[in-house]
Amino acid sequence: MSGAGTQDCPEAPPIRVTGLRSAFGANVIHENLDLEIRPGEIVGLIGGSGSGKSVLLRTILGLQTPAAGKVEVFGHNIHVSAERQEAERRVGVLFQGSALFSALTVIENVEAPMIEHTQLPPAFMRELAAFKIKLSGLPDDAANKRPAELSGGMVKRAGLARAIALDPELLFLDEPTAGLDPIAAEEFDQLVCALRDALGLTVLMVTHDLDSLYAVCDRVAVLADRKVLACAPLPELERSEHPWLKSYLRGPRGRAAHNAAAQRSGH
């Protein structure tokens, strides 16, 4: 695995969450939650409905302020504005639904972060955007189409091309295979692995997709009981006796995903 460099804080992990408390009024979502992500790994984030996966993702991105605790991205406190700017340069996000600008073409969408954050010449920006589109596995003619003209899988790839526009070291994926047919989902999983290896990315992926978890994740973080119950490889989590995790991984769908993964790896 190729890990991402950390220029400012060489020893700092890409993500470190300590003692996090998230609450909306009297409703406590997370309590004393800890999570650390290592350079170069793909980590899946799972949990039941209401466990706070989206809240945790938004908090790590600095979009939501915690009631207590600390969130560091490459050693920078994401909730201190000056430090957040340092961290943001090194982060890419693929939101659920891709959040593309509907009035812009794919290549204009990919250029948008470059225009906002860099002073690159327009011709070079266009060339770079075209390269990111190619990296994301889209055909050349997709560049000049608008999102409404693309299939669901192509929209995801366009969103991914935009997420890697600024050469991030850390990539967040929010339900990246939701709504995709099994073939498109498998192709997207393969793309995520290929980009991690080629670009030295660290990836945190929120997903319900059991096949994706088995296909791409080095470790899986389990949100339960208001904290990260465990962050470990799937074979270790499969042995857990926690009721939710047991039904999730050892139920019929979990067993089917496990067996499909075993077949793919030849075991």
LOZA-293219 format. One record per residue: residue number from 0; x, y negated, z of N, C-alpha, C in turn. Coordinates in steps of 0.001 Angstrom, whole numbers. Example, Ala and Ser with C-alpha at 12.3 -4.5 7.8 and 13.67 -1.06 7.14 Angstrom:
REM residues 2
 resi  n.east n.north    n.up ca.east ca.north   ca.up  c.east c.north    c.up
    0   13190    5690    7800   12300     4500    7800   13200    3300    7800
    1   12850    2250    7080   13670     1060    7140   12900     -30    7870
REM end
This chain:
REM residues 267
 resi  n.east n.north    n.up ca.east ca.north   ca.up  c.east c.north    c.up
    0     827    1188       0       0        0       0     864   -1240       0
    1     494   -2201    -815    1264    -3433    -848     563   -4473      -7
    2    1244   -5014    1000     651    -5995    1889     840   -7398    1375
    3     -70   -8293    1817      20    -9693    1419    1041  -10421    2275
    4    1707  -11394    1711    2665   -12204    2455    1948  -13168    3372
    5    2595  -13575    4438    2017   -14537    5374    3037  -15634    5624
    6    2985  -16653    4769    4028   -17678    4773    4134  -18434    6097
    7    2942  -18826    6655    2983   -19751    7778    3231  -19053    9115
    8    2626  -17885    9301    2760   -17142   10548    3150  -15717   10179
    9    4447  -15464    9979    4888   -14185    9404    4369  -12956   10146
   10    4204  -13065   11471    3792   -11886   12239    2279  -11777   12369
   11    1538  -12798   11958      98   -12810   12192    -630  -11893   11216
   12   -1600  -11121   11704   -2398   -10293   10794   -3341  -11172    9978
   13   -3835  -10659    8846   -4777   -11456    8055   -6006  -11899    8849
   14   -6524  -11000    9695   -7682   -11346   10532   -7443  -10843   11943
   15   -7672  -11725   12905   -7654   -11299   14318   -8804  -12012   15032
   16   -9732  -11229   15535  -10875   -11754   16288  -10727  -11264   17727
   17  -10786  -12193   18689  -10627   -11791   20097  -11727  -12415   20958
   18  -12366  -11570   21743  -13353   -12029   22724  -14515  -12795   22133
   19  -14952  -12421   20942  -15985   -13200   20252  -17358  -13008   20895
   20  -18019  -14143   21091  -19423   -14117   21534  -20235  -14941   20556
   21  -21233  -14309   19944  -22143   -15001   19025  -23534  -14941   19621
   22  -24203  -16085   19685  -25544   -16115   20265  -26387  -17186   19593
   23  -27679  -16899   19475  -28654   -17879   19022  -29647  -18050   20160
   24  -29442  -19114   20945  -30245   -19287   22152  -29967  -18147   23112
   25  -31019  -17492   23549  -30857   -16366   24492  -30526  -15053   23777
   26  -30565  -15068   22457  -30325   -13844   21686  -28824  -13671   21432
   27  -28194  -12752   22157  -26751   -12514   22022  -26523  -11452   20949
   28  -25760  -11812   19924  -25501   -10896   18807  -24212  -10105   19051
   29  -23145  -10817   19446  -21855   -10184   19735  -21410  -10599   21126
   30  -20784   -9694   21829  -20275    -9987   23174  -18899   -9364   23336
   31  -17887  -10213   23532  -16518    -9739   23749  -16051   -8818   22611
   32  -16291   -9261   21384  -15949    -8462   20204  -14498   -8723   19786
   33  -13770   -7641   19525  -12387    -7723   19042  -12270   -6975   17713
   34  -11459   -7536   16812  -11218    -6871   15527   -9908   -7383   14951
   35   -9083   -6464   14462   -7843    -6866   13800   -7701   -6097   12486
   36   -7432   -6844   11410   -7244    -6259   10087   -5782   -6400    9689
   37   -5198   -5312    9189   -3771    -5299    8846   -3558   -5697    7383
   38   -2368   -6170    7063   -2091    -6550    5668   -2227   -5358    4715
   39   -2863   -5599    3572   -2902    -4605    2503   -3945   -3526    2628
   40   -4774   -3546    3685   -5768    -2485    3817   -7153   -2964    3380
   41   -7981   -2012    3007   -9388    -2277    2720  -10185   -1743    3900
   42  -10910   -2639    4556  -11695    -2270    5737  -13168   -2487    5434
   43  -13970   -1453    5655  -15413    -1575    5518  -16007   -2020    6841
   44  -17069   -2810    6783  -17768    -3254    7988  -19200   -2734    7905
   45  -19564   -1871    8854  -20899    -1272    8848  -21581   -1513   10185
   46  -22893   -1318   10191  -23662    -1464   11411  -25136   -1428   11070
   47  -25963   -1121   12059  -27399    -1061   11833  -27993   -2440   11616
   48  -29261   -2490   11251  -29960    -3767   11080  -29923   -4539   12391
   49  -29585   -5814   12307  -29532    -6648   13503  -28248   -6556   14289
   50  -27264   -5774   13763  -25991    -5639   14494  -25089   -6853   14294
   51  -25414   -7700   13326  -24668    -8951   13169  -23520   -8893   12179
   52  -23649   -8075   11142  -22575    -7987   10141  -22398   -9328    9420
   53  -23515   -9890    8965  -23440   -11173    8248  -22990  -12300    9166
   54  -23433  -12252   10414  -23011   -13280   11383  -21501  -13202   11597
   55  -20975  -11985   11717  -19531   -11821   11910  -18763  -12324   10685
   56  -19245  -11967    9503  -18580   -12416    8276  -18568  -13937    8206
   57  -19712  -14558    8463  -19800   -16025    8401  -18911  -16672    9461
   58  -18785  -16034   10612  -17946   -16583   11686  -16465  -16505   11313
   59  -16056  -15382   10712  -14656   -15243   10287  -14333  -16247    9182
   60  -15330  -16556    8344  -15129   -17533    7267  -15182  -18981    7773
   61  -15542  -19167    9037  -15610   -20521    9580  -16918  -21215    9291
   62  -17910  -20466    8792  -19203   -21069    8442  -20152  -21101    9635
   63  -19788  -20374   10676  -20620   -20312   11877  -19714  -20414   13091
   64  -20110  -21258   14044  -19273   -21485   15239  -19662  -20511   16338
   65  -18688  -19785   16896  -19023   -18830   17960  -19289  -19527   19290
   66  -20013  -18844   20180  -20244   -19373   21526  -18974  -19269   22360
   67  -18152  -18275   22067  -16880   -18090   22787  -15987  -17192   21945
   68  -14694  -17185   22314  -13747   -16325   21608  -12972  -17088   20548
   69  -12133  -16352   19828  -11233   -16976   18861  -11173  -16144   17585
   70  -11170  -16837   16458  -11033   -16179   15163   -9822  -16769   14455
   71   -8838  -15917   14159   -7635   -16368   13461   -7525  -15677   12107
   72   -7234  -16460   11086   -6974   -15954    9741   -5539  -16341    9398
   73   -4682  -15337    9228   -3240   -15562    9040   -2663  -16445   10156
   74   -3157  -16245   11375   -2634   -16974   12530   -3236  -18349   12729
   75   -4115  -18788   11830   -4744   -20105   11946   -6128  -19967   12559
   76   -6417  -20801   13547   -7738   -20809   14173   -8743  -21365   13166
   77   -9628  -20515   12683  -10520   -20886   11584  -11546  -21932   12006
   78  -11707  -22138   13313  -12680   -23117   13786  -12035  -24432   14226
   79  -10779  -24621   13867  -10114   -25928   14022   -9892  -26453   12610
   80  -10484  -27595   12286  -10571   -28018   10880   -9226  -28080   10167
   81   -8189  -28611   10821   -6878   -28712   10156   -6307  -27321    9864
   82   -6481  -26399   10796   -5965   -25035   10605   -6825  -24273    9595
   83   -8115  -24576    9586   -9018   -23908    8640   -8597  -24205    7200
   84   -8191  -25432    6920   -7758   -25790    5569   -6552  -24960    5143
   85   -5635  -24711    6083   -4459   -23882    5783   -4878  -22459    5416
   86   -5848  -21928    6152   -6284   -20550    5927   -7116  -20416    4652
   87   -7945  -21425    4374   -8882   -21338    3243   -8184  -21149    1906
   88   -6972  -21688    1787   -6219   -21577     528   -5952  -20109     189
   89   -5967  -19261    1182   -5492   -17887    1015   -6629  -16865    1037
   90   -7874  -17382     933   -9053   -16532    1080   -9956  -16648    -151
   91  -10480  -15497    -613  -11496   -15469   -1665  -12726  -14745   -1151
   92  -13907  -15143   -1629  -15155   -14560   -1140  -16075  -14204   -2306
   93  -16598  -12990   -2271  -17683   -12602   -3176  -18929  -12449   -2312
   94  -19806  -13450   -2384  -21037   -13408   -1590  -22039  -12444   -2222
   95  -22950  -11936   -1382  -24013   -11089   -1901  -24837  -11918   -2896
   96  -25098  -11361   -4069  -25790   -12132   -5098  -24832  -12946   -5948
   97  -23554  -12919   -5590  -22449   -13537   -6339  -22391  -15061   -6273
   98  -23544  -15744   -6052  -23573   -17199   -5862  -22890  -17967   -6990
   99  -23048  -17491   -8209  -22493   -18212   -9358  -23367  -19423   -9690
  100  -22766  -20439  -10303  -23533   -21593  -10768  -24271  -21193  -12047
  101  -25586  -21208  -12016  -26366   -20680  -13142  -26232  -21521  -14409
  102  -25944  -22821  -14262  -25846   -23702  -15433  -24476  -23624  -16113
  103  -23501  -22964  -15449  -22147   -22883  -16001  -21918  -21519  -16646
  104  -21038  -21481  -17620  -20621   -20198  -18191  -19717  -19475  -17189
  105  -19425  -18226  -17481  -18556   -17445  -16592  -17198  -18124  -16453
  106  -16608  -18535  -17563  -15265   -19126  -17479  -15299  -20452  -16729
  107  -16392  -21212  -16864  -16524   -22469  -16107  -16684  -22183  -14617
  108  -17399  -21094  -14285  -17533   -20698  -12881  -16180  -20346  -12280
  109  -15354  -19631  -13052  -14033   -19236  -12550  -13116  -20454  -12429
  110  -13291  -21415  -13313  -12479   -22635  -13254  -12854  -23536  -12079
  111  -14103  -23435  -11607  -14604   -24367  -10590  -13700  -24479   -9350
  112  -13259  -23345   -8735  -12358   -23480   -7578  -11011  -24095   -7952
  113  -10545  -23832   -9173   -9265   -24416   -9614   -9382  -25933   -9726
  114  -10508  -26397  -10268  -10733   -27840  -10405  -10787  -28492   -9026
  115  -11438  -27785   -8086  -11610   -28346   -6735  -10308  -28375   -5940
  116   -9473  -27362   -6102   -8330   -27198   -5191   -6951  -27392   -5822
  117   -6879  -27541   -7147   -5557   -27665   -7772   -5504  -28871   -8712
  118   -4311  -29163   -9191   -4102   -30238  -10167   -3583  -29655  -11483
  119   -3992  -28438  -11790   -3482   -27776  -12986   -3997  -28461  -14258
  120   -3188  -28462  -15325   -3660   -29008  -16604   -4843  -28197  -17114
  121   -5845  -28849  -17734   -7054   -28149  -18178   -6780  -26939  -19076
  122   -5831  -27054  -19990   -5550   -25938  -20911   -5009  -24729  -20149
  123   -4136  -24986  -19173   -3572   -23888  -18379   -4654  -23271  -17494
  124   -5540  -24130  -16969   -6638   -23652  -16131   -7540  -22694  -16921
  125   -7829  -23071  -18166   -8671   -22232  -19018   -8007  -20880  -19276
  126   -6689  -20908  -19517   -5924   -19687  -19767   -5928  -18777  -18534
  127   -5734  -19403  -17373   -5700   -18666  -16108   -7077  -18058  -15809
  128   -8131  -18832  -16052   -9492   -18335  -15820   -9782  -17142  -16732
  129   -9342  -17232  -17983   -9548   -16122  -18925   -8815  -14869  -18449
  130   -7629  -15045  -17863   -6856   -13925  -17338   -7584  -13279  -16155
  131   -8166  -14095  -15264   -8890   -13560  -14105  -10148  -12803  -14551
  132  -10781  -13296  -15615  -11953   -12607  -16164  -11547  -11234  -16711
  133  -10408  -11198  -17394   -9908    -9929  -17930   -9551   -8972  -16780
  134   -8921   -9506  -15735   -8574    -8695  -14567   -9812   -8063  -13932
  135  -10916   -8793  -13987  -12142    -8299  -13343  -12877   -7271  -14202
  136  -12324   -6975  -15392  -12880    -5916  -16221  -14039   -6331  -17107
  137  -14227   -7637  -17292  -15299    -8104  -18174  -14817   -8159  -19619
  138  -15692   -7927  -20583  -15301    -8075  -21991  -15053   -9547  -22323
  139  -14247   -9808  -23342  -13882   -11176  -23703  -15098  -12059  -23970
  140  -16147  -11483  -24583  -17284   -12327  -24956  -18143  -12739  -23761
  141  -17853  -12172  -22576  -18614   -12568  -21373  -18222  -13960  -20896
  142  -17019  -14401  -21228  -16498   -15665  -20709  -17412  -16850  -21013
  143  -18040  -16843  -22194  -18852   -17991  -22608  -20348  -17772  -22405
  144  -20687  -16716  -21648  -22094   -16480  -21314  -22427  -17054  -19936
  145  -23697  -17357  -19742  -24158   -17802  -18430  -24593  -16576  -17610
  146  -24620  -16698  -16279  -24956   -15533  -15450  -26244  -14826  -15860
  147  -27262  -15584  -16274  -28555   -14985  -16636  -28447  -14057  -17847
  148  -27384  -14200  -18616  -27204   -13370  -19815  -26429  -12086  -19520
  149  -26035  -11882  -18269  -25204   -10733  -17906  -26006   -9685  -17145
  150  -25550   -8441  -17212  -26135    -7376  -16383  -25712   -7581  -14929
  151  -26365   -6844  -14025  -26025    -6967  -12598  -24567   -6664  -12313
  152  -24047   -5600  -12941  -22650    -5234  -12731  -21689   -6297  -13249
  153  -22048   -6907  -14390  -21193    -7950  -14958  -21216   -9216  -14099
  154  -22375   -9508  -13505  -22470   -10670  -12600  -21542  -10467  -11402
  155  -21516   -9239  -10854  -20620    -8934   -9730  -19163   -9150  -10134
  156  -18809   -8705  -11333  -17435    -8849  -11810  -17092  -10324  -12042
  157  -18066  -11091  -12538  -17837   -12528  -12721  -17619  -13206  -11363
  158  -18409  -12788  -10373  -18221   -13333   -9017  -16867  -12960   -8450
  159  -16426  -11743   -8753  -15107   -11300   -8288  -13993  -12092   -8976
  160  -14164  -12346  -10290  -13170   -13155  -11016  -13036  -14536  -10375
  161  -14157  -15118   -9981  -14103   -16427   -9316  -13469  -16306   -7927
  162  -13759  -15212   -7224  -13198   -15025   -5877  -11667  -14920   -5905
  163  -11101  -14400   -7018   -9641   -14268   -7102   -9006  -15404   -7917
  164   -9795  -16438   -8217   -9313   -17535   -9075   -8062  -18208   -8516
  165   -7989  -18344   -7196   -6868   -19078   -6572   -5819  -18138   -5988
  166   -5749  -16917   -6510   -4765   -15926   -6036   -4804  -15734   -4522
  167   -5966  -15386   -3970   -6042   -15208   -2518   -5244  -14003   -2053
  168   -4918  -14002    -773   -4278   -12845    -144   -5303  -11997     599
  169   -6431  -12631     954   -7485   -11981    1726   -8800  -12144     966
  170   -9491  -11026     751  -10728   -11041     -31  -11874  -10506     821
  171  -12973  -11273     864  -14189   -10849    1562  -15226  -10439     522
  172  -15816   -9258     702  -16850    -8773    -203  -18114   -8497     614
  173  -19224   -9140     249  -20471    -8974     986  -21430   -8125     159
  174  -21620   -6877     554  -22490    -5920    -147  -22186   -5909   -1653
  175  -20942   -5646   -2034  -20568    -5805   -3445  -21250   -4852   -4414
  176  -21706   -3682   -3948  -22333    -2737   -4877  -23853   -2691   -4728
  177  -24416   -3578   -3901  -25874    -3604   -3721  -26550   -3906   -5053
  178  -27562   -3108   -5380  -28315    -3339   -6607  -27697   -2752   -7864
  179  -26537   -2135   -7742  -25885    -1542   -8918  -26257     -65   -9038
  180  -26334     426  -10269  -26565     1855  -10448  -25299    2612  -10042
  181  -25380    3911   -9794  -24226     4661   -9269  -22961    4544  -10123
  182  -23111    4526  -11446  -21925     4440  -12309  -21271    3072  -12188
  183  -22091    2013  -12242  -21549      649  -12105  -20918     457  -10728
  184  -21541    1039   -9691  -21001      922   -8336  -19644    1615   -8230
  185  -19539    2804   -8816  -18265     3538   -8776  -17173    2777   -9534
  186  -17535    2198  -10664  -16560     1413  -11436  -16111     186  -10648
  187  -17047    -420   -9920  -16683    -1591   -9114  -15740   -1183   -7981
  188  -16014     -53   -7355  -15124      458   -6301  -13699     655   -6833
  189  -13605    1255   -8022  -12291     1487   -8627  -11585     170   -8911
  190  -12358    -838   -9331  -11796    -2161   -9606  -11233   -2791   -8333
  191  -11969   -2670   -7240  -11506    -3241   -5958  -10167   -2612   -5557
  192  -10067   -1283   -5682   -8802     -598   -5346   -7665   -1056   -6262
  193   -7966   -1163   -7556   -6934    -1563   -8518   -6442   -2982   -8238
  194   -7370   -3891   -7906   -6979    -5279   -7619   -6192   -5361   -6312
  195   -6605   -4565   -5320   -5846    -4549   -4048   -4394   -4155   -4318
  196   -4200   -3105   -5127   -2855    -2616   -5402   -2061   -3594   -6275
  197   -2731   -4161   -7279   -2032    -5040   -8223   -1693   -6395   -7614
  198   -2592   -6921   -6778   -2430    -8288   -6262   -1982   -8331   -4808
  199   -1861   -7166   -4178   -1434    -7143   -2771   -2477   -7723   -1838
  200   -3745   -7457   -2125   -4833    -8039   -1342   -5083   -7262     -50
  201   -5624   -7976     925   -6275    -7368    2082   -7765   -7608    1879
  202   -8596   -6585    2118  -10020    -6691    1800  -10868   -6326    3014
  203  -11849   -7186    3319  -12880    -6855    4308  -14207   -6803    3561
  204  -14870   -5661    3610  -16056    -5412    2790  -17239   -5014    3659
  205  -18279   -5845    3665  -19534    -5488    4329  -20329   -4632    3357
  206  -20737   -3452    3784  -21465    -2573    2857  -22353   -1581    3595
  207  -23435   -1170    2903  -24252      -48    3377  -23963    1191    2540
  208  -23157    1005    1509  -22958     2046     489  -21961    3093     986
  209  -22488    4253    1363  -21632     5316    1902  -20597    5785     887
  210  -20991    5849    -388  -20034     6275   -1419  -18858    5300   -1495
  211  -19142    3992   -1389  -18073     2984   -1414  -17131    3147    -225
  212  -17712    3404     941  -16885     3577    2141  -15877    4704    1940
  213  -16368    5834    1404  -15479     6982    1192  -14505    6746      47
  214  -14922    5961    -950  -14081     5769   -2136  -12934    4790   -1909
  215  -13149    3745   -1121  -12147     2674   -1108  -11554    2322     255
  216  -12226    2687    1351  -11816     2122    2650  -10704    2915    3340
  217   -9690    2192    3790   -8641     2784    4625   -9154    2995    6041
  218   -9917    2003    6519  -10548     2103    7834  -11950    1508    7728
  219  -12777    1856    8697  -14139     1315    8748  -14383     774   10154
  220  -14842    -490   10233  -15182    -1114   11510  -16677    -943   11741
  221  -17026    -444   12912  -18420     -128   13233  -18954   -1139   14238
  222  -19971   -1899   13823  -20629    -2832   14734  -21781   -2116   15429
  223  -21705   -2042   16730  -22771    -1427   17524  -22629   -1925   18956
  224  -23753   -2031   19642  -23740    -2452   21053  -23036   -3799   21231
  225  -23218   -4711   20248  -22724    -6097   20294  -21216   -6244   20146
  226  -20536   -5150   19784  -19079    -5236   19624  -18628   -4324   18487
  227  -17322   -4344   18195  -16774    -3365   17259  -16507   -2103   18059
  228  -17375   -1138   17834  -17300      122   18578  -15995     852   18285
  229  -15590     817   16994  -14350     1471   16567  -13959     899   15216
  230  -12672     927   14918  -12187      589   13580  -11150    1652   13248
  231  -11562    2612   12433  -10745     3808   12239  -11053    4426   10875
  232  -10192    5349   10410  -10502     6076    9177  -11784    6894    9342
  233  -12478    7135    8241  -13761     7848    8302  -13684    9229    8956
  234  -12635   10045    8685  -12604    11365    9339  -12665   11269   10867
  235  -12061   10221   11403  -12101    10017   12858  -13500    9598   13308
  236  -14124    8708   12532  -15467     8233   12898  -16508    9338   12779
  237  -16279   10283   11857  -17229    11386   11676  -17344   12255   12937
  238  -16350   12191   13786  -16367    13005   15018  -17058   12285   16175
  239  -17439   11020   15952  -18038    10228   17029  -19389   10804   17459
  240  -19676   10704   18748  -20972    11138   19274  -21900    9945   19510
  241  -21476    8730   19105  -22359     7571   19258  -23611    7821   18408
  242  -24805    7625   18973  -26045     8018   18270  -26183    7398   16872
  243  -25960    6088   16739  -26148     5468   15421  -25121    6002   14421
  244  -23874    6061   14840  -22803     6497   13938  -22979    7967   13554
  245  -23424    8747   14493  -23652    10174   14240  -24733   10345   13163
  246  -25843    9606   13293  -26922     9753   12305  -26530    9144   10961
  247  -25702    8116   10989  -25288     7450    9744  -24328    8321    8931
  248  -23298    8847    9585  -22263     9600    8864  -22544   11093    8766
  249  -23331   11638    9716  -23557    13078    9702  -24976   13454    9297
  250  -25758   12440    8909  -27081    12706    8353  -26943   13168    6906
  251  -28061   13452    6225  -28014    13987    4855  -27244   13089    3877
  252  -27459   11777    3925  -26774    10886    2987  -25275   10819    3284
  253  -24940   10815    4562  -23531    10784    4952  -22803   12050    4521
  254  -23462   13192    4702  -22851    14465    4305  -22670   14528    2784
  255  -23668   14004    2055  -23579    14009     588  -22408   13145     126
  256  -22236   11967     740  -21120    11083     371  -19783   11711     726
  257  -19734   12364    1889  -18503    13063    2317  -18148   14159    1309
  258  -19134   14952     918  -18870    16061      -8  -18455   15551   -1393
  259  -19095   14471   -1841  -18730    13889   -3145  -17304   13373   -3116
  260  -16911   12756   -1990  -15542    12255   -1861  -14538   13402   -1839
  261  -14905   14482   -1160  -14025    15662   -1091  -13832   16271   -2483
  262  -14896   16299   -3277  -14812    16830   -4642  -13888   15956   -5504
  263  -14034   14628   -5364  -13213    13698   -6155  -11738   13883   -5832
  264  -11444   14127   -4551  -10034    14259   -4153   -9518   15679   -4319
  265  -10401   16594   -4690   -9990    17982   -4957   -9840   18826   -3722
  266  -10424   18359   -2600  -10337    19140   -1345  -11615   19905   -1118
REM end
